Amino acid sequence: MLMGLKAPLQQGTKVPLTLVFEKAGSIDVELSVESLGATQPGKGM
């Protein structure tokens, strides 16, 4: 669940995220915003 969004996500953009784990700490990742029904990277064609 994404919380605290200030605006809707826009297709084709990248969003920085921080994942927080109870025992492993936190890790920063980047989310690529795709349309609903988009294929997974490396799949499809």
CORSULKA-V596494 format. One record per backbone hydrogen bond with DSSP energy under -0.5 kcal/mol. CO is the residue of the C=O (numbers start at 1). NH is the residue of the N-H. Records with the same first field share a line. If there is no record, write none. Layout:
CO = NH ; NH
//
This chain:
1 = 3
10 = 13
13 = 33
15 = 31
17 = 19 ; 29
19 = 21 ; 27
21 = 25
25 = 21
27 = 19
29 = 17
31 = 15 ; 33
32 = 34
33 = 12
35 = 38
40 = 43
43 = 45
//
